[in-house]
Amino acid sequence: MKHPANVTLLILGMFFLSQLVGLFIFSQYLSTGEALPLGLVRPDVSGNDALVFILAVIFLGTVSLLILLKFNLQMLIRVWLFFSIAVLLTVSFSAFIAPLYAFALSVLFAIFKVFRFNVYLHNISELFIYGSVAVLFSPILNVPAAIGLLVIISLYDMIAVWKSKHMVYLAKSFTDMKYFPGISVPYSKPKSAPPAKPKSAGKGGRVVGAILGGGDMAFPLIFSGVVLQELLLNHSLAASLLLVSAIPVFATLGLAALFAMTKKDRFYPAMPFVTVGCLIGYAIIVLI
């Protein structure tokens, strides 16, 4: 296993909690019918057109990041990240508090994520940020399109990690900027550990980190949100939330299977394992 058991369990626990928190945020918008804060509107597309739209956004976003990194425009990347995080967190926090207070809190978190990185505030905000992604994109998808999104992203993840390796390049580049878009858990390795590329030195040995990309949390949550909407056609909100929770459970088990087979100093695509878990969870819901 690539990371110590306690670190792996922490990553898995945070992943699972992010899925539950995200579903609760999405359910709040569904039950109250509240408009999106900051004047945001969802794209006027649906079904397969929405799938194409989301894939286009991912492609353009990735290419833009690679170009900015190519020319070492780190400050521009930080500004982009700051505004993106502030907007997404405002959507999530508005499910709990008034939009004005949600925006103020989101700006504070964005500062400590992008400009003055604090690992604790960063990871706390990671539990909330992906609920906004479900709020924005789940309503424009149907189940077949959402399954297609999971499958396509899984294939893309394998190519990006094992073939083109640009996902590895992005992860390393963000780590060098002292920011990672996803869960980040630093920990110390004993000094007797085999040499590798340390991030910094600590009293207990080399400080390394366990990470899980934001996309690995966002895409299963989008899928869960789509399924939740389908369930609401025939079930109460409470019953629908209970049923759809099968998806986060099996997605977490899929991620656990990946962590169990990982080896040190290697990068792995998480989405194929998460997708299998999501589809198993959905199959169980259908059978019930």
Secondary structure, DSSP 8 states (H G I E B T S, - for coil): --S-HHHHHHHHHHHHHHHHHHHHHHHHHHHH----GGG----S--HHHHHHHHHHHHHHHHHHHHHHHHTT-HHHHHHHHHHHHHHHHHHHHTTTS-HHHHHHHHHHHHHHHHTS--HHHHHHHHHHHHHHHHHHHGGG--HHHHHHHHHHHHHHHHIIIIIS-HHHHHHHHHHHTT--SEEEEEEEE-TTS-----SEEETTEEEEEEEEEHHHHHHHHHHHHHHHHHHTTTS-HHHHHHHHTHHHHHHHHHHHHHHHH--TT-----HHHHHHHHHHHHHHHHH-
